[in-house]
C-alpha cells in the first residue's frame, strides 16, 4: 500500500537516507506513516528483495 501511494523511488530514497544515517528508524516510520516494527518488511518490498 505504501509503495503504491508514495512510489517506489521515494520509498527507496527514505531508506537510503536511513542507511546514510540522515534519518532514524523512527523518522522513517513517520515519513512512511508506518509502525517501526513493519519497516524491515517494507524495505525488502521497496528494493524488490524476497523475504
C-alpha positions in Angstrom: 0.0 0.0 0.0 2.8 2.5 0.9 4.7 1.8 -2.3 1.6 2.4 -4.4 0.8 5.7 -2.5 4.3 7.2 -2.2 6.1 5.5 -5.0 9.0 3.1 -5.0 11.6 5.8 -5.8 10.6 8.0 -2.8 10.4 5.0 -0.5 13.9 3.9 -1.6 15.3 7.4 -1.0 13.9 7.3 2.5 15.6 4.0 3.2 18.9 5.3 1.6 18.7 8.3 3.9 18.3 5.9 6.9 21.3 3.8 5.8 23.3 7.0 5.3 22.3 8.0 8.9 20.3 11.0 7.9 17.1 9.5 9.4 16.5 7.4 12.4 14.2 4.3 12.2 11.5 6.4 13.9 11.9 9.1 11.2 11.5 6.5 8.5 8.4 5.2 10.2 7.0 8.7 10.4 7.8 9.6 6.8 6.2 6.4 5.6 3.3 6.6 8.1 4.0 3.1 9.3 4.8 1.4 12.6 8.5 0.9 13.3 8.0 -2.9 13.5 6.8 -3.1 9.9 9.8 -1.2 8.4 12.0 -4.2 7.7 9.3 -5.8 5.6 8.7 -2.6 3.7 12.4 -2.1 3.0 12.5 -5.6 1.4 9.5 -4.7 -0.7 10.9 -1.4 -1.8 14.1 -2.9 -3.0 12.4 -6.0 -4.5 14.0 -8.5 -2.2 12.3 -11.7 -1.4 11.6 -12.4 2.2 
